[in-house]
Amino acid sequence: MAKKGPEGERAAISYLEEKGMKILEKNFRSRRGEIDIIALDGDCLVFVEVKNWSFLGIEALEQALDAKKRHKIIETSKYFLSLHREYRYMVIRFDVVFISPQGLTHLASAFTECV
């Protein structure tokens, strides 16, 4: 069974840390939206959306991360960067960690700001 809410995010964090990422923030919020996890992966700043589903498959991810949701994540990432100028010259990546009954799937570079 898929992990719910905070438990799923903890599983995603553990996975990302095992992959060598350094977690900077969890549940970063702005008036524009929320980013589940912000991490460093070498020279790359990674904004991670975590999706925990107990019954839908990964094929439903496109609807869950529609243009409106991606826009909110991107705008929130810009706000984070405005507060943390030390990361302004880093490569930026938007990942998704998908947790389902079948396990955890990490989609690196799942989307970009360009449409």
Residue pairs with C-beta under 8 A, 6 or more apart in sequence:
1 54
1 101
2 8
2 52
2 53
2 54
2 99
2 100
2 101
3 10
3 11
3 52
3 99
4 52
4 54
5 52
8 50
8 52
8 99
9 26
9 27
9 36
9 37
9 50
9 52
11 99
11 104
12 36
12 37
12 48
12 50
12 97
12 99
12 104
13 23
13 26
13 37
15 97
15 104
15 106
16 23
16 37
16 39
16 48
16 97
16 106
17 23
19 41
19 106
20 41
20 42
21 39
21 40
21 41
21 46
22 39
22 40
23 37
23 38
23 39
24 38
24 39
24 40
25 35
25 37
25 38
25 80
26 36
26 37
26 38
27 34
27 35
27 36
28 34
28 35
28 38
28 76
28 80
29 76
30 75
30 76
30 79
30 80
32 72
32 75
32 76
32 79
33 72
33 73
33 75
33 76
34 72
34 76
35 47
35 48
35 49
35 73
35 76
35 77
35 80
36 48
36 49
36 50
37 46
37 47
37 48
37 50
37 97
38 45
38 46
38 47
38 48
38 77
38 80
39 45
39 46
39 48
40 46
41 93
43 90
43 91
44 90
44 91
44 92
44 93
45 87
45 90
45 91
45 92
45 93
46 92
46 93
46 94
46 95
47 73
47 76
47 77
47 80
47 92
47 93
47 94
47 95
48 94
48 95
48 96
48 97
49 65
49 69
49 73
49 94
49 95
49 96
49 97
49 110
50 96
50 97
50 99
51 61
51 64
51 65
51 96
51 97
51 98
51 99
52 99
52 100
53 60
53 98
53 99
53 100
54 100
54 101
55 101
56 64
56 100
57 100
57 102
58 98
58 100
58 105
61 96
61 98
61 107
65 96
65 110
65 111
67 115
70 94
70 111
73 94
74 94
74 113
77 92
77 94
81 87
81 88
81 92
93 108
93 109
94 109
94 110
94 111
94 112
95 106
95 107
95 108
95 109
95 110
96 106
96 107
96 110
96 111
97 104
97 105
97 106
97 107
98 104
98 105
98 106
98 107
99 105
